[in-house]
């Protein structure tokens, strides 16, 4: 027995010969060491007999074909949008599987290789493609395609009639969560996608409206009111004040809401109801769409002060205005100057704006009055300094024809403070500085047209300007215009020779 074992040990290589002959005679074999055995697939792509480069190209073509697969994104309200997998940035992420496929059955000891080859005779070896996408691209695409279907939540609001309030119920909103939707789609494509078209629900969140009838029914007390006068305004400025009041009127603010006057009254366009009227610019009065709108923000500012709301942003005008004392104005100038305040009352508030036939503008703020009845709030403007304008200013404008003149009145410069004074039971308990404002001084200014082809007229106008007297320039302009009118009248008269009478054309 011992002799038999020793013989087997010594002839181990001889015993392996039948095994090697079996491998060499098997059906499944590579045509060359560089090609892939028969029965090897990547997903559904048969790469048998291919080189690594050939298999890589074939799989890339397969992945490209998958990029045309459509994904239906199901958004709010039954709406949907269709995107392709390629639009989501799909890429093949594990190209190393081609090397694995090529080396399958060619690595390991002879037993391992034999087993791998025998396994291929029984069933195909299938490698799985791993995909990768860019989450940022997915999120952006979802937001662009599905965000438009959002249903905005609308808070319950108040509407005021002649003597009472009407409550308008709110509306529940539905809003796409693009980030979570992108995560859902990403994970699906990475782990569960079968390479076929599919419809997926996007993540949609419910937004509940603010405001109940119970809390809005409490809004009925006057917290603050203020009135200004615009009876000296021309037609265009009057229309702008009325339009601005209309745009602000009816605003309902919940606790913590910040109101922006600019956001409510812009854009300053004809389509939004505005006309050209005077406004301040660089120390001058110029015509602009919406001129006069600052009287709206100023009147509202003083009502807000009376209601003791939290003023978040306020700017004074560049020059003094006539409809409120110094430091009680609030200017609007594009996005650089705005009037903003926050509802700090703990209850909803309502803003009512009205204009009257005798050109009075009034804002009233309604809410829930929690202040002690004995508490009275007043505001006092204190002028710290005045600066009188110096000599008149005359501007020669070559873009305007001779005979044109525009005179703007002088503006006194001011430095002022606004004080908040609180009394309780008739006794002053506090005096607080609310703001400090500086207003430019501006001299009486005339803009005079000097454009003319006649050198004599041009020189005469420049000589008048050189005197520095606006009234003298006005007299020269008036004389020039009168002479032009006489010349024009004479030019329209002809003599009829037969009748010897003057006929006007």
Secondary structure, DSSP 8 states (H G I E B T S, - for coil): -HHHHHHHHHTHHHHHHHHHHHHHT-S---SSTTS--TTEEETTEE-TT--HHHHHHHHHHHHHHHTT-EEEEE-GGG-EEEEETGGGT-EE--TTHHHHHHHTTTSS-HHHHHHHHHHHHHS-EEE---EE--HHHHHHHHHHHHGGG-B--B--EEEE-SSSEEEE--B-EEEE-HHHHHHHHHHHHHHT--SS-EEEE--EEEE-----HHHHTT--EEEEEEEEE-TT--HHHHHHHHHHHHHHTT-EE-TT-EEEHHHHH---STTTT--EEEEEETTEEEEEETTTHHHHHHHHHHHHHHHT-EEEE----SS--SSS-TT-----BTTTB--EEE--SSS-EEEEEEE-TT-EEEEEEEE---S-TTEEEEEEEEEEEEE---S-EEEEEEEEETT-EEEE--B-EEEEEEEEEEEETTEEEEEEEEEEEEE--B--EEEEEEE-S-HHHHHHHHHHHHTT-HHHHHHHHHHHHHHHHHHHHHHTEEEETTTTEEEE-
